[in-house]
Amino acid sequence: MRTSNLDKRKKQEKRFHMLCKSLTWMSLVVLVILLTHVSVEGFSRLSLEFINSFPSRFAHKAGLKSALWGSVWLMGMVFLISVPLGVASAIYLEEYNSKSKISRLIEINISNLAGVPSVVYGILGLAIFVRFFGLDRSLLAGSMTMSLLILPVIIIASREALRTIPQSIRLGSLALGTTTWQTIWHHVLPPAVPGILTGIILAMSRAIGETAPLIMIGALTYVAFLPETPMDPFTTLPIQIFNWASRPQHAFQEVAAAGIFVLLTLLLFMNTAAVLIRYRAQKKYNW
């Protein structure tokens, strides 16, 4: 009887393994097809003139200079706002906060916020930053809205990274007479950097491709100038690509494909830089 049950479980495990493997390969095939289509459609439009030109109602003159710099501005401001707030919140909740009912309620709400649709954050940003604070359709309003969107992800990932640090390191440091903050800064945060960076990579990757929150706060679809201050109007690569893709002319479909290629390249560059930093930190602190 036991041998029969064991064989049955092995067969079920084998079938489940084959199912997971098949779904993985199917996903990879679909991804390759999409990337190939984008490359074939948009590669002919890639040029320095395309990157250095402003949008136009004529496809052969259209470029993404304002959208590219708008995305760079937006991601830079989102990083400066969300990363310090997210990591500091994670440190407080994990290292300082007592395990009370209020703290558990906060933790549950943070976990729930991570699954809220992005358009809800757009509505929140429209009500608070655009109308209540009077920031209008500016980079500052957009960056604060996107920061709200990715803060739960950064907080959850940072807390998980802090939890992986053995408690004995904290106790040993405190036993030598250091303060709680010195223990966190010198002995807890450095080895937790790889995990924290993983959360930041995922959060920033989500933010750079979001469109719905920015449309809700009124980000422009046509901008023929570069933003110079945080209070300037702006557009981003996803919004510009959406604008081109929604047009019926085939020439604009090629321009949209070229914009997607540039967006993927920018995303790959960001992730590569973060992964290299994470790899160096992992080599230094290998538990």
Secondary structure as UniProt FT lines:
FT   HELIX           2..42
FT   HELIX           43..45
FT   HELIX           48..51
FT   HELIX           59..61
FT   HELIX           65..91
FT   HELIX           92..96
FT   HELIX           101..113
FT   TURN            114..115
FT   HELIX           118..125
FT   HELIX           126..132
FT   HELIX           139..163
FT   HELIX           167..175
FT   TURN            176..177
FT   HELIX           180..183
FT   HELIX           184..188
FT   HELIX           189..208
FT   HELIX           212..216
FT   TURN            217..218
FT   TURN            230..231
FT   HELIX           237..245
FT   HELIX           250..284
//
